[in-house]
Amino acid sequence: MSEENKKTTRAAKLSGLLSGLGAWALLSLVSVLVGVFFAQVLGIGILEIDIGLIVFMVLLFLLGPVLAVFVGRFINFRWESYTNSKKYLLNIISSLLVLAVLFILVKPNSKNSDKDNGLKTFWYKNGQMKNQVNFKNGKMDGLVKGWHENGNKKLEKNFKDGKKDGSAVMWHENGQKMEEIMFKNDQKDGLETQWYENGQKKFEINYKDGKIDGLAVTWHENEQKKWEAIFKDGEKISEKFLNSKGEPVDSEEEARK
């Protein structure tokens, strides 16, 4: 092969490699944008965030271009016999093949993988248990428990198919109950109650299908009423404010005094 032909071959190879890398980068970008669109706009999670996905993405962005280059070079072993358009097309095909192989080998099966089913336990750095979460097909299902770093209970929430359903209770770090609320299909439904750290009731608000409905009351830390209102389907019908002495006032700002 003449020196001129060698230069032409080297240039063609470089062009092919660059086109393969460019195609891979484009495919990666498109896949990310599609994932973001489904998650943010349609509310559909294509892949769950876990160790398997992290490994997959690392291989996708680090090993993918390298493998695509070698596969592309193998397919295009006679560079001089192809036009630029054919080289570019073959590099795209090689990139897709590598992506498919990586996806099959690495991505955890969302229905059968142990990573997406069963009980998971999370820990603080000091060795104290942080959370216990049960998963079913990649979604939280059943009772979720949590603890403060000092070992005191932090929360207990019920989930069904990834949505809050049933009772949810939270505690202050000092062990006093902080909040209790009922959920139905991921919406507040029933009485929500909160308490101050000293155990005194902070507020009571009733919900129906995610909207405030009925009586809503808040209290000062000294047990005096602070605010009282009536709601219907989320709309406020009436309200009144009281300061920490129990005296009626005209605004929320005055009620803080």
C-alpha positions as a Markdown table, in Angstrom:
| # | Residue | x | y | z |
|---|---|---|---|---|
| 1 | Met | 0.0 | 0.0 | 0.0 |
| 2 | Ser | 1.4 | 3.4 | -1.0 |
| 3 | Glu | 2.1 | 6.1 | 1.6 |
| 4 | Glu | -0.8 | 8.1 | 0.2 |
| 5 | Asn | -3.2 | 5.2 | 0.5 |
| 6 | Lys | -2.0 | 4.6 | 4.1 |
| 7 | Lys | -2.7 | 8.2 | 5.0 |
| 8 | Thr | -6.2 | 7.9 | 3.4 |
| 9 | Thr | -6.9 | 4.7 | 5.3 |
| 10 | Arg | -5.7 | 6.3 | 8.6 |
| 11 | Ala | -7.9 | 9.3 | 8.0 |
| 12 | Ala | -10.9 | 7.1 | 7.2 |
| 13 | Lys | -10.3 | 5.1 | 10.4 |
| 14 | Leu | -10.2 | 8.3 | 12.4 |
| 15 | Ser | -13.3 | 9.6 | 10.8 |
| 16 | Gly | -15.1 | 6.3 | 11.5 |
| 17 | Leu | -14.0 | 6.2 | 15.1 |
| 18 | Leu | -15.1 | 9.8 | 15.7 |
| 19 | Ser | -18.4 | 9.1 | 14.1 |
| 20 | Gly | -18.9 | 6.1 | 16.3 |
| 21 | Leu | -18.1 | 8.1 | 19.4 |
| 22 | Gly | -20.4 | 10.9 | 18.2 |
| 23 | Ala | -23.2 | 8.4 | 17.6 |
| 24 | Trp | -22.8 | 6.9 | 21.0 |
| 25 | Ala | -22.8 | 10.3 | 22.7 |
| 26 | Leu | -26.0 | 11.3 | 20.8 |
| 27 | Leu | -27.7 | 8.0 | 21.7 |
| 28 | Ser | -26.8 | 8.5 | 25.4 |
| 29 | Leu | -28.0 | 12.1 | 25.4 |
| 30 | Val | -31.3 | 11.1 | 23.7 |
| 31 | Ser | -31.8 | 8.2 | 26.2 |
| 32 | Val | -31.3 | 10.6 | 29.2 |
| 33 | Leu | -33.7 | 13.2 | 27.7 |
| 34 | Val | -36.3 | 10.5 | 27.2 |
| 35 | Gly | -35.9 | 9.3 | 30.7 |
| 36 | Val | -36.2 | 12.8 | 32.1 |
| 37 | Phe | -39.3 | 13.4 | 30.0 |
| 38 | Phe | -41.0 | 10.3 | 31.2 |
| 39 | Ala | -40.1 | 10.9 | 34.8 |
| 40 | Gln | -40.8 | 14.7 | 35.0 |
| 41 | Val | -43.6 | 15.2 | 32.5 |
| 42 | Leu | -45.5 | 11.8 | 32.5 |
| 43 | Gly | -44.5 | 10.7 | 36.0 |
| 44 | Ile | -43.3 | 7.4 | 34.8 |
| 45 | Gly | -40.0 | 6.0 | 36.2 |
| 46 | Ile | -38.3 | 3.9 | 33.5 |
| 47 | Leu | -35.5 | 2.7 | 35.7 |
| 48 | Glu | -35.3 | 2.6 | 39.5 |
| 49 | Ile | -32.3 | 4.3 | 41.2 |
| 50 | Asp | -30.3 | 1.5 | 42.7 |
| 51 | Ile | -26.8 | -0.1 | 42.5 |
| 52 | Gly | -27.7 | -2.0 | 39.3 |
| 53 | Leu | -28.7 | 1.2 | 37.5 |
| 54 | Ile | -25.5 | 3.0 | 38.7 |
| 55 | Val | -23.3 | 0.2 | 37.4 |
| 56 | Phe | -25.2 | 0.2 | 34.1 |
| 57 | Met | -24.8 | 4.0 | 33.6 |
| 58 | Val | -21.0 | 3.7 | 34.4 |
| 59 | Leu | -20.6 | 1.0 | 31.8 |
| 60 | Leu | -22.8 | 3.0 | 29.4 |
| 61 | Phe | -20.7 | 6.2 | 29.5 |
| 62 | Leu | -17.2 | 4.7 | 30.2 |
| 63 | Leu | -17.0 | 1.3 | 28.5 |
| 64 | Gly | -19.6 | 2.0 | 25.8 |
| 65 | Pro | -17.6 | 4.3 | 23.6 |
| 66 | Val | -14.5 | 2.0 | 23.9 |
| 67 | Leu | -16.4 | -1.1 | 22.9 |
| 68 | Ala | -18.2 | 0.8 | 20.1 |
| 69 | Val | -14.9 | 1.8 | 18.7 |
| 70 | Phe | -13.6 | -1.7 | 18.6 |
| 71 | Val | -16.8 | -3.2 | 17.3 |
| 72 | Gly | -16.9 | -0.4 | 14.7 |
| 73 | Arg | -13.4 | -1.1 | 13.6 |
| 74 | Phe | -14.1 | -4.9 | 13.4 |
| 75 | Ile | -17.2 | -4.3 | 11.2 |
| 76 | Asn | -15.4 | -1.7 | 9.0 |
| 77 | Phe | -12.2 | -3.7 | 8.6 |
| 78 | Arg | -11.9 | -2.6 | 5.0 |
| 79 | Trp | -12.4 | 1.1 | 5.5 |
| 80 | Glu | -11.4 | 2.1 | 2.0 |
| 81 | Ser | -14.3 | 0.1 | 0.5 |
| 82 | Tyr | -17.0 | 2.1 | 2.3 |
| 83 | Thr | -18.4 | 5.6 | 1.7 |
| 84 | Asn | -18.5 | 8.0 | 4.6 |
| 85 | Ser | -22.3 | 7.5 | 5.0 |
| 86 | Lys | -22.0 | 3.8 | 5.2 |
| 87 | Lys | -19.2 | 4.1 | 7.8 |
| 88 | Tyr | -21.3 | 6.4 | 9.9 |
| 89 | Leu | -24.3 | 4.0 | 9.6 |
| 90 | Leu | -22.2 | 1.0 | 10.6 |
| 91 | Asn | -20.8 | 2.8 | 13.6 |
| 92 | Ile | -24.4 | 3.7 | 14.8 |
| 93 | Ile | -25.3 | 0.0 | 14.4 |
| 94 | Ser | -22.3 | -1.1 | 16.4 |
| 95 | Ser | -23.1 | 1.4 | 19.1 |
| 96 | Leu | -26.7 | 0.1 | 19.3 |
| 97 | Leu | -25.4 | -3.4 | 19.5 |
| 98 | Val | -23.1 | -2.6 | 22.4 |
| 99 | Leu | -25.8 | -0.7 | 24.2 |
| 100 | Ala | -28.2 | -3.7 | 23.8 |
| 101 | Val | -25.6 | -6.1 | 25.1 |
| 102 | Leu | -24.8 | -3.9 | 28.1 |
| 103 | Phe | -28.5 | -3.4 | 28.9 |
| 104 | Ile | -29.2 | -7.2 | 28.8 |
| 105 | Leu | -26.2 | -8.1 | 30.9 |
| 106 | Val | -26.3 | -5.4 | 33.5 |
| 107 | Lys | -29.8 | -4.0 | 34.0 |
| 108 | Pro | -31.6 | -5.7 | 36.9 |
| 109 | Asn | -34.9 | -7.3 | 36.1 |
| 110 | Ser | -37.5 | -5.0 | 37.5 |
| 111 | Lys | -39.9 | -7.9 | 38.3 |
| 112 | Asn | -37.6 | -10.6 | 39.5 |
| 113 | Ser | -34.5 | -8.9 | 40.9 |
| 114 | Asp | -33.9 | -9.2 | 44.6 |
| 115 | Lys | -32.8 | -5.6 | 44.5 |
| 116 | Asp | -36.4 | -4.6 | 43.7 |
| 117 | Asn | -38.2 | -7.0 | 46.0 |
| 118 | Gly | -38.2 | -7.6 | 49.7 |
| 119 | Leu | -37.0 | -5.8 | 52.7 |
| 120 | Lys | -34.1 | -3.3 | 52.5 |
| 121 | Thr | -32.3 | -1.9 | 55.5 |
| 122 | Phe | -30.4 | 1.4 | 55.6 |
| 123 | Trp | -27.9 | 2.5 | 58.3 |
| 124 | Tyr | -26.4 | 5.6 | 59.7 |
| 125 | Lys | -22.6 | 5.9 | 59.7 |
| 126 | Asn | -22.5 | 5.2 | 63.5 |
| 127 | Gly | -24.1 | 1.8 | 62.9 |
| 128 | Gln | -27.6 | 2.8 | 64.0 |
| 129 | Met | -30.4 | 1.6 | 61.9 |
| 130 | Lys | -31.9 | 4.4 | 59.8 |
| 131 | Asn | -34.7 | 2.9 | 57.7 |
| 132 | Gln | -36.4 | -0.4 | 56.8 |
| 133 | Val | -38.3 | -0.3 | 53.5 |
| 134 | Asn | -40.2 | -3.2 | 51.8 |
| 135 | Phe | -40.2 | -3.2 | 48.0 |
| 136 | Lys | -42.4 | -5.0 | 45.6 |
| 137 | Asn | -41.6 | -4.8 | 41.9 |
| 138 | Gly | -39.4 | -1.8 | 42.6 |
| 139 | Lys | -42.0 | 0.2 | 44.5 |
| 140 | Met | -42.4 | 0.7 | 48.3 |
| 141 | Asp | -45.1 | -1.6 | 49.6 |
| 142 | Gly | -46.1 | -2.2 | 53.1 |
| 143 | Leu | -44.9 | -0.6 | 56.3 |
| 144 | Val | -41.8 | 1.7 | 56.1 |
| 145 | Lys | -40.0 | 2.3 | 59.4 |
| 146 | Gly | -37.4 | 5.0 | 60.3 |
| 147 | Trp | -35.3 | 5.9 | 63.3 |
| 148 | His | -33.4 | 9.0 | 64.4 |
| 149 | Glu | -29.6 | 8.7 | 64.8 |
| 150 | Asn | -30.0 | 8.5 | 68.6 |
| 151 | Gly | -32.1 | 5.3 | 68.1 |
| 152 | Asn | -35.5 | 6.8 | 68.8 |
| 153 | Lys | -38.3 | 6.0 | 66.4 |
| 154 | Lys | -38.7 | 8.6 | 63.6 |
| 155 | Leu | -41.5 | 7.4 | 61.4 |
| 156 | Glu | -43.9 | 4.6 | 60.4 |
| 157 | Lys | -45.7 | 5.0 | 57.1 |
| 158 | Asn | -47.8 | 2.5 | 55.0 |
| 159 | Phe | -47.4 | 2.2 | 51.3 |
| 160 | Lys | -49.2 | 0.4 | 48.5 |
| 161 | Asp | -47.7 | 0.1 | 45.1 |
| 162 | Gly | -45.4 | 3.1 | 45.8 |
| 163 | Lys | -48.2 | 5.3 | 47.1 |
| 164 | Lys | -48.9 | 6.3 | 50.7 |
| 165 | Asp | -51.9 | 4.4 | 51.8 |
| 166 | Gly | -53.1 | 4.1 | 55.4 |
| 167 | Ser | -51.6 | 5.6 | 58.6 |
| 168 | Ala | -48.4 | 7.6 | 58.8 |
| 169 | Val | -46.9 | 8.5 | 62.1 |
| 170 | Met | -43.7 | 10.6 | 62.8 |
| 171 | Trp | -41.9 | 11.3 | 66.1 |
| 172 | His | -39.6 | 14.1 | 67.3 |
| 173 | Glu | -36.0 | 13.2 | 68.1 |
| 174 | Asn | -36.8 | 13.3 | 71.9 |
| 175 | Gly | -39.4 | 10.5 | 71.4 |
| 176 | Gln | -42.5 | 12.7 | 71.5 |
| 177 | Lys | -45.1 | 12.1 | 68.7 |
| 178 | Met | -44.8 | 14.8 | 66.0 |
| 179 | Glu | -47.5 | 13.9 | 63.5 |
| 180 | Glu | -50.2 | 11.5 | 62.7 |
| 181 | Ile | -52.2 | 11.4 | 59.4 |
| 182 | Met | -54.2 | 9.0 | 57.2 |
| 183 | Phe | -53.6 | 8.6 | 53.5 |
| 184 | Lys | -55.7 | 7.2 | 50.8 |
| 185 | Asn | -54.2 | 6.6 | 47.3 |
| 186 | Asp | -51.3 | 9.0 | 48.1 |
| 187 | Gln | -53.7 | 11.8 | 49.3 |
| 188 | Lys | -54.4 | 13.0 | 52.8 |
| 189 | Asp | -57.8 | 11.6 | 53.9 |
| 190 | Gly | -58.9 | 12.1 | 57.4 |
| 191 | Leu | -57.6 | 13.9 | 60.5 |
| 192 | Glu | -54.0 | 15.2 | 60.5 |
| 193 | Thr | -52.6 | 16.0 | 63.9 |
| 194 | Gln | -49.3 | 17.6 | 64.9 |
| 195 | Trp | -47.6 | 18.0 | 68.3 |
| 196 | Tyr | -44.9 | 20.3 | 69.6 |
| 197 | Glu | -41.7 | 18.7 | 71.0 |
| 198 | Asn | -43.1 | 19.2 | 74.5 |
| 199 | Gly | -46.1 | 17.0 | 73.7 |
| 200 | Gln | -48.6 | 19.8 | 73.4 |
| 201 | Lys | -50.9 | 19.6 | 70.4 |
| 202 | Lys | -49.9 | 22.0 | 67.6 |
| 203 | Phe | -52.8 | 21.6 | 65.1 |
| 204 | Glu | -55.6 | 19.4 | 63.9 |
| 205 | Ile | -56.8 | 19.6 | 60.3 |
| 206 | Asn | -59.3 | 17.3 | 58.6 |
| 207 | Tyr | -58.8 | 16.3 | 55.0 |
| 208 | Lys | -61.1 | 14.7 | 52.4 |
| 209 | Asp | -59.6 | 13.4 | 49.1 |
| 210 | Gly | -56.5 | 15.6 | 49.6 |
| 211 | Lys | -58.4 | 18.8 | 50.4 |
| 212 | Ile | -59.0 | 20.4 | 53.8 |
| 213 | Asp | -62.6 | 19.8 | 54.8 |
| 214 | Gly | -64.3 | 20.7 | 58.0 |
| 215 | Leu | -62.7 | 22.2 | 61.2 |
| 216 | Ala | -59.0 | 23.2 | 61.3 |
| 217 | Val | -57.5 | 24.3 | 64.6 |
| 218 | Thr | -53.9 | 25.4 | 65.7 |
| 219 | Trp | -52.6 | 26.0 | 69.2 |
| 220 | His | -49.9 | 28.0 | 70.8 |
| 221 | Glu | -47.3 | 26.1 | 72.8 |
| 222 | Asn | -49.0 | 27.2 | 76.0 |
| 223 | Glu | -52.1 | 25.3 | 74.9 |
| 224 | Gln | -54.1 | 28.4 | 74.0 |
| 225 | Lys | -55.9 | 28.3 | 70.6 |
| 226 | Lys | -54.1 | 30.2 | 67.9 |
| 227 | Trp | -56.3 | 29.8 | 64.8 |
| 228 | Glu | -59.7 | 28.2 | 64.0 |
| 229 | Ala | -61.3 | 27.9 | 60.6 |
| 230 | Ile | -64.0 | 26.0 | 58.7 |
| 231 | Phe | -63.3 | 24.6 | 55.2 |
| 232 | Lys | -65.4 | 23.0 | 52.5 |
| 233 | Asp | -63.7 | 21.1 | 49.7 |
| 234 | Gly | -60.5 | 23.0 | 50.2 |
| 235 | Glu | -62.1 | 26.5 | 50.4 |
| 236 | Lys | -62.1 | 28.5 | 53.6 |
| 237 | Ile | -65.5 | 29.5 | 54.8 |
| 238 | Ser | -64.6 | 31.3 | 58.0 |
| 239 | Glu | -61.6 | 31.8 | 60.4 |
| 240 | Lys | -60.6 | 33.6 | 63.5 |
| 241 | Phe | -57.2 | 34.3 | 65.2 |
| 242 | Leu | -56.2 | 34.4 | 68.9 |
| 243 | Asn | -53.0 | 35.5 | 70.6 |
| 244 | Ser | -51.1 | 33.4 | 73.2 |
| 245 | Lys | -53.3 | 35.0 | 75.9 |
| 246 | Gly | -56.5 | 33.6 | 74.3 |
| 247 | Glu | -57.6 | 37.1 | 73.1 |
| 248 | Pro | -59.2 | 37.5 | 69.6 |
| 249 | Val | -57.0 | 39.4 | 67.1 |
| 250 | Asp | -57.3 | 40.4 | 63.5 |
| 251 | Ser | -54.4 | 38.7 | 61.8 |
| 252 | Glu | -52.1 | 35.8 | 61.8 |
| 253 | Glu | -49.2 | 38.1 | 62.6 |
| 254 | Glu | -50.9 | 39.4 | 65.7 |
| 255 | Ala | -51.8 | 35.8 | 66.7 |
| 256 | Arg | -48.1 | 35.0 | 67.0 |
| 257 | Lys | -47.7 | 37.4 | 69.9 |
